[in-house]
Amino acid sequence: MKTSCEKTEPTKKQRASLPVLPSEKSRPHSTRGRWRAGVLITITVLMIVHLIQWLVMGVTVSPIEPSEAMHTIQRGTVNAGAIFFALAILSTLILGRWVCGWGCHIVALQDFCLWLLNKLGLKPREFRSRLLIFVPVVVAFYMFAWPTVVRFFTKPKNESLIPQFTNHLITTGFWDTFPPVFVAIPFLFICGFLTVYFLGNKGFCTYACPYGGIFGIAEKVALGRIRVTDDCNSCGHCTAVCTSNVIVHTEVEKYKMVVDPGCMKCMDCVSACPNDALYFGFGKPSLFVETTPSKSYNLTWFEEIGAAIVFGLSYFFVWDVYQLVPMLMALGIACVTTFLVVRLYQMVRSTSISFYSWNLRNSKGVTTKGWIFVALASIWIGLNIHSGWIVYNEIGGRRAYETITLPDELAIAQADPGTWLSDVEKDYVRRGREYYYRSRSTALFTNKEAVSRLAWLEFFDGDATAAATHLAESAELMNGPTRALNLYYRGAVLNTLGRYDEAIQSFQKALAQSPELIVAEQEKAVSLWQLGRREEAMNVWKRISDANPNLPLAATFLAVASNAAGDTTSGAMFQKRADAVVPQDARYLWMVGLRLRNLGFKEQADRYFMRAIQMEPSLRQRLAALE
């Protein structure tokens, strides 16, 4: 049985009539390539200057990146990226897909990698798939249309489908939406170099880039075209110099213009034409031109379906694994994984197959180079599968964490918050811990968010000591307000364990990170009170309550502490302040009662318990359990 990878004679329908070209030295070359390289290098330099300016000044124009338009669609955040993307699409509708060829840093990287590979004597070959060509369009729909679809079905009836627009042209968080540098470097290597090496030049543009998917659709209705005069003699130079994998000489012969949506208006074909027969002009959009395929494909339909399944699995295996891999990087990884799986399958099915100059298999079997290829491909695919295992367990842990609906304030008011969970919720918590333990025991990197979620699952499972340990680990991995919040929660958990000195240290670290985190100072006063430093604690609560009269706990603590100290006047004043702002919610009132009981004020705590029981009678059983 013959497969698509065997050396078979192409049919007339498959065969592309590319004339034999003269030697490399005598062949005409594109003079536009240097101009385009200069433009792309200039854009790259400007991007670096933009970054440096932000690092120096701390404020700059928001990233001029099409992905930023997602924030405009979802939240109405008008930024420079959204404006650039809108203008790019509008110009493409007129001039064709020129932005990709002349304004994209990823295209610049791919072209550089192609040039480098050519210098090394390697000629990347285009990987042609019928199904994977739709990936960019599907991803573009997910990024730029799906949020609106979701909003349509989930928004309140009185809320507009179009979000309220706000000005975000200037930002202080320039890098907030980009991956860290240690992720950005492999991202550029995979999406720039590996996709070219395995899939041919513009491999990432063809099978992964969502912006290319939108520009490709706009290209079909654009007026701007590469057109031809009667001076064309089908020499094939245009196709030879095209870096976008367009069979130019065939298309201009059949349609009198280029109709392939992959054409990026690089103008190399125009520059290389020895007869000056090609030019950029305006004509009928290719959408209205009846076309026939001018390319053959590398895969059978069975292989196409298998490749699509592998691509989807690989993508979901690596997307956001460890909360590090961004979407575009995951798409690039999926492209490479799909190629390797297909090639391994073809090695099994075929008796003759090669990769560049490597003869992977011949009639005698798999060659030495073939086994090396199998080993390297297996390592890559194995890492992909390993990422899928990690993602599977992290998703299980996250879902278990999300089943917990008990408010944080009520949870940290007691040493064993698991008593508030149903049997089903307790089972979820236990399984969630198992999921996270499995992922941590086999992980190559640490998922920062997963550590804090694991801590909460441990706390609800009755293991407050482990929870405090993992909250400390999570705080070390985080920065800014998130780090401060983990330190605050760690201090609160330590308070439930009676480790008040350690709790104070944790609260102080939280406040050093985020001085505005008033609840951390409020809880530090609880630690001081439990250590017998009651005057210090009352001074802290008074300062907090005076500055923030709407904080019910600080006022409540002050009221009972003042009464206990014999200052009934102050006690009455602070109690009145507390009563005015304490939420009339049964569980919140119960939480206040627990906090007062922990401080030693049983009588005052019982009053809050009774108020809670009046609102939710089932809580009476809990009061009996406390006695």
Steps between C-alpha positions, in 0.01 A plus 500: 500500500633842407469795731535873446862493604612249238669621184218487248455676171260796546190513290446779249266667746768490770800595290614862517672604178799690638760552228861408563676811625852610415785463746492688830757754381320592179149492643338840567452577869252720679627848582193563717614244755764736640254787517250282684770369733597859575141591582453195724830564679396862557168384649684258728735777614202728570344224711820477704510879538136491616592245767806696614300821523250328730777352715657844541187713546255247646216614271451466126257439214322167550640207296446535126408135472183358332431267793430808715177541301358212706486734800303751295249237390459345845521804730485806274865580571607718207876462458763559235495135394128509421537820296795356308315174430189685376706718266695196378179315411354803322816551296508129413147524362640749246866415442500130581699311760796736517519538882625143544780541246614849595398553864510174699794419726417127491520505120833679534618223730378228263671665203822529699480132590441410134803705398709335771390149401576574136847613599544164672396325180153405628197566283179479706211341313143614540277268701159501329186402687135539400359517855765674709477801270177587687668517843581875482138584415366284786743657748416849374131428556576383854707811577293773338144370450437241769514752789212689339303177452549409867408852607180481295377193690632586847457876540218636716194613304554866585867492392616600152663244272768757419720566806554856615819631340778641717828665403807279553734649242756571772612233745744438781472121465647463152611139552194381696346317204825347375671182624815526714831524318594139574180397314521763226838374378391137436174640360691689233724198434207263455270730304783650297761231442342158560182570304713608203734203537219245505210664311682729258516878490189672635409174673381687808304749288333219307401266781498699823476879480145623582577847365607339172165322500320836508734659247455196274123552498543874436741417217227310317287814470789743450540694177879510512653210298820385340405524133666405172546643149529316170880509531495199734666192352442271804870480581425415863739746662208653691411170665865424576550821701161503674547441874126461558475164319280641222525337156502841336569408137207255492255742660581796275473270199158368605344809658715792380570575865601331827197368689671299775405663837849413622648774279651760734578761236873464562554608137786254455329349198456844341863585559635167369299491175754532213232643268344744747174320433374507857374805684284601796159627390131489573253248367217264580520352854605136493180407686313555176745307283430133432819320597635147500769367737851566370676301773522132582487384862739298713235298679226254417159573645559239771824676591325838486243393758769348718711815471204717603440280807869509595510878454198551726632267771849652489359850523286426804783300659735797506279810503549675833681202651658616827321826409804582286432403139297769316252419226720587201790297638266204554390527137862497385575194715192325362620566144837337567344208691256432218777492240710260709210262568404498132857436393539213750177348372625531143825332598295198610286498186761581237808318374672819387490829685742782570526827689729762348812302412425234759390168352274382781393169350579299189421155371733350763317663788550799730843655459731619777395858431141381503542360852655828612197680356268255679681560831490881474138499385405265784658732756302797363174303485566350844540847651174595331320203652658576838361854478159349430528294819588811699214699346255215570590496870510877533155528342371240747653688791366833379147365458510360851618837631220678314235285670580670831251782551560565870606867547864556590412701812296214643762240408792670674294564814542136606764230500284247313282666234432160347205459738310738273543277196260233381621144450512561126709813548734319738551231237582768244751655739677169561513421129619853427794449736583173326491668159738774612733258679527291182573802284759633747677165529551475122515867397800659331399848617283647775155637432483801730123515509472127565709530818259743664199293391659190647550691825130580522404140422730388782349752738147381422619142541610575855874531435563862598875441551548386140281788385722754676809344343362515148367853545854604593631325187236666285588842645865450406398422142270802466554874474303808594146483644468124440808432712364724775164322493665157540705631792183637661318168463805315636496724807128437548554122479789525749268682737262202492799281595597728790834590339451870562863617480538343154164647400616852591809457283284386209263795541792743514641359175156535340475864608853573379393369159158670496450764775139548388410143607319615815367154587858383556552769763164416653602134533842593632317671788322169567841332533613777738188455714554125524860560610377722783607826335147631527565871512700476177219302342235755602713787365527325165127430482420861597730641233348271238140566604546878510654497152252244365165530685341245266715213629263308730750263663740764630212698654353182651833399655540852641151497647542178696861579598401847628215355705733237641743777601219688679467777239131449433463842332750413230357150486152634425635738236694227319210254528272755338755544222524123455122445498469757222732314263482130597334313207166347590605160375473188716840359412676832544341543842607146588856584390503805730383278784781253433757777495378639831498153657861452384593826676340376823171695485252212525201703621529757224561221247177325601300815422629490141433126483138554602454774242636260236270218619197728471585549133606137436353259763709204380803667659370408848657156461838665450458699820436178689817352347702797626389455862 
